[in-house]
Amino acid sequence: MDLELIHFQILGALLFSIGLYGVLARRSAVLVLISIELLLNAVNINLIGLAALVDRPPDERVFGQILAIFIITIAAAEIGLALAIVLRIFRNRGTANTDEMDLMKW
């Protein structure tokens, strides 16, 4: 079976939808962070699929892969910082539930 761009787009849309549902429906901060990572990986799948299957010279196809590596790097930094914040909130408040994190409210 020969892969086409639509296969990558369908997979990316499916993963993005699952991640968006996870961000909107989950209450645990850790599960929300995992869902955000799923959103970013859906974007990466679309970028890699587009870069691999576009009719361009090979030196221009690498741009999508470079963007995907950049997104992976930013996502790793984001998840490290976010998990540190969630861990600190859990130690201070005893819960990682997003409904109970009203620290900034008066």
GIFEN-V372599 format. One record per backbone hydrogen bond with DSSP energy under -1.0 kcal/mol. NH is the residue of the N-H (numbers start at 1). CO is the residue of the C=O. If there is no record, write none. Layout:
nh: <NH NH>
co: <CO CO>
This chain:
nh: <8 9 10 11 12 13 14 15 16 17 18 19 20 21 22 23 24 25 26 29 32 33 34 35 36 37 38 39 40 41 42 43 44 45 46 47 48 49 50 51 52 53 54 56 60 61 66 67 68 69 70 71 72 73 74 75 76 77 78 79 80 81 82 83 84 85 86 87 88 89 90 91 92 93 94 98 102 105>
co: <4 5 6 7 8 9 10 11 12 13 14 15 16 17 18 19 20 21 22 96 28 29 30 31 32 33 34 35 36 37 38 39 40 41 42 43 44 45 46 47 48 49 50 54 57 57 62 63 64 65 66 67 68 69 70 71 72 73 74 75 76 77 78 79 80 81 82 83 84 85 86 87 88 89 90 27 100 102>
